């Protein structure tokens, strides 16, 4: 291998963007869960405390879809602003969903393991947010 060819490969690898696994994973999970909440009427209300009966589940599902699309576009197009807005919005939404699932599981509802799934997604969101590297 010649030195010029080796230097080209080194430069190409140096400027290549790493795979944003966590960002893509959070965006895809948010899109899928948001679509599920919008399509299945009453699912979110069925898995929350009774005093949350006025919960706007279609609005929450729509917010998950919009924030997931923002995060997905930001990661794929390498747009820092979209990545930042997407992950901050998703962190807030998933934190709220985690609190809803946790209060239901250990409140009036039968212990339901959905809070574990929500917890993993919240931890992944916080991992990206706390590192400050919104593309990964």
N, C-alpha and C positions, 0 to 999 in steps of 0.2 A: 504494500500500500504506500503510495507516495505521500510526501509531507503535505502537499496542497490538498489532496483528497481528504486526508486525516484532519487537517485544519478546518475544511468546509464542514465535515461531519461534526466536529466539536462545536463549531459556531452554531450550526443548525440545532444541535441538542441544547445548547446554552439558551437559545431564544425560544425554544419550544415551551408552550404552556403545559403545566402538569394537569392531569385529569382531576377535575373538581368532583370527586366521588361524593362527598358529603353534601355538597350543594345540589347536585343532581338528584341524589337520593331524597333529600328533604322536599325538593320541588315536585318530584314524581309522586311521593307519598301524599303530599298535600293536595295535589290535583285529584288523585284517586279518592281520597277520603272526602274532599269537598264535593266531588261528583256524587259520591254515595249518599252524603247527607242531603243533597238537593233532590236526588231521585227517590229516596226512601223517606216518605213522609212519616214523621213521628218518631224516627229512630233516636234522635238526640234527646227529644223530650221523654222518651220511654226510659232512657238511661241517665236521668238526672233527678235531683231531689224534687219533691212536689212543689216547693215554693219557687221553682224556676219554670213554672208553667207558661209564662209569657216570653220564654226564650225564643228569639227570632232565628230558628234553625236554618231557614233558607238564606237569610242574610249572612249567617256564619259560614254556611257552605259556599256562598258566592264570594265572600272575602277570602276563604281558603283557595278557591279557584283563581281569583285575581292575583293574590300574593304568590301563589305557586307559578303562575304564568310569568309574572315579573321576575321571580328568581330564576326560572328556567331560561328566559330570554337573556337575562343578565349574565348567567353562567356561560351559555352558548356563544353569545356575542361579546363576552368579556367587557361588559359595561358595569363599571364600579358602582354607579348611582343606583341602577336597577338591582344589583346584587345586595346593596346595603338596605334599600327600602324593602326589598323582598324578605330578607332574613330577619330584619327587625319586626316587620309585620307578622311573619310566621312565628317568631318567638313569642310574641304576645298572644296570638291566637292559640297556639299549641299549649301555652301555659294555662290559659283559661280553660281549654278542653281537659287538660290534666286535672285541674282543680275540680271541675264538674264531675269527672269520672271518679276521682278519689273520694269526694264527699258522698257520692252515691254508693260506692263500694263499701264504705265504712259508716254510712249513715243509715237511712231507712231501707236501702236496697239490699238485695242479696249480694254477698261478696262476688264481684265480677272482675275478672282480670284485665279489663280494658285499660285500667289506669297504668298497667305495666307497659303496654304499647305506647300510650301517650307519654309516659315518662322517658322512654327511649328516644322518642322524637324530640321532646323538649331538651334532653341532654345533648342531642346532636345539634339542635339550633343554638343552644348556649355555647357549645364547643366552638362553633363558627363565630358567634358574636363576641365571645370573650377573647379569642385569638386576634380578632380585628382583621383577619384575612378573609374577607367575605366571598372570595372566589373559590374557596376550597371546602 
